[in-house]
């Protein structure tokens, strides 16, 4: 998709969100104007990535299920075109090697000067609490030295509650915090500093959202059942 078309899609989605949900947004001045950066956000809704990609002043590339690019017919073509336009990256879920490759892919985007997004919790919070961060975000920050922009989403779970397919326009908040700067250490750094960096990022997200904290990893429903 051409750059002009990509910008048009993002602008259209941004306008639709602002007209229907009337979001309260703050802190956009904290998004770097140039260079690669990392957006680290809490995660409440399927729509979170689209909201961040549409509203932030620079494109942010988030992972999305590869299935979105393989749907048949006109619906599939529209869906894949949309995710391409907002900067999404297809990834296979549930495969450890795919997860490693995905992080390396984010490094490439950052080094090319792009913004990338990651949910340290790993999956949506279905009870509204903020779970312990997985260390992929710390690894990414320390490997690249890119600034980490914490984002706090409030109320996006009411737009499309977990398990529901209907989207209901409701007011929500998107708060952007000051960038977190860490030393560039490359991919060969120790786990303790990775854990410490991840915990710092989660603290900044918690300050934005004021969510109740949980000192445990969040799990997808299929993982909980197993």
C-alpha positions, 0 to 999 in steps of 0.5 A, a space after each residue: 500500500 502506498 504511503 499516501 494511502 497508509 496515511 489516509 487510512 490512519 487519518 480516517 480511523 483517527 477521525 472515526 474514533 474521535 467522533 464516536 468515542 471522544 477519547 481523552 488523550 494526553 502526553 502526545 508531546 512525549 512521542 519522539 519526533 524522529 528515530 526509532 522508539 518503543 511504545 509499551 502499553 497496558 492491554 485491555 481490549 482487542 482494539 488497543 493496537 488500532 487505537 494507539 496506531 491511529 491516535 499517536 502522531 507517529 506510526 507504531 508497528 504492533 504484532 497481529 495474528 498472521 491469520 488476519 492476512 490469510 482470510 479468504 475473499 473480499 473481507 480478507 483483502 480488506 482486513 489485510 489491507 487495513 492491518 498493512 495500512 496501520 503498520 501491523 506485523 503478522 506473527 504466528 502465535 504459540 511458537 517460541 521460535 516465532 516469538 524470538 524471531 518477532 523480537 528480532 524483527 522489531 529490532 530491525 524496525 527500530 534500527 530503521 527509525 520506526 516506532 514499534 509497540 509491545 504489550 509487556 503483559 503479553 495478553 489482554 487483562 480480563 479483570 482490569 488489573 495490571 499484571 507482571 511484565 514479561 522481559 521481552 520489552 526489557 530485552 528490546 530496550 536494552 538491545 536497541 537503546 531506543 527510548 521507551 514511551 509508556 502508554 496507559 489505556 483506561 476504559 478501552 475494555 468497555 469498547 469491546 469487552 472480552 469475548 464480545 464481537 460488538 463494538 460500542 462507542 464509549 469514552 476512554 483515555 489514552 495517556 502517554 508518559 515521558 520516555 524512559 531512556 536506558 543504556 544500549 547494551 546489545 542482545 548479550 546482556 544479563 537477565 537481572 538488568 532485563 528484569 529491572 528494566 522491565 519492572 521500571 517500565 511497568 511502574 511507569 505504566 501503572 502510574 499512568 493507569 492507576 490499575 491494581 497491580 498483580 505480581 504474577 504473569 497474565 495468561 491466555 484463557 487456553 493456557 489457564 485451562 491447560 
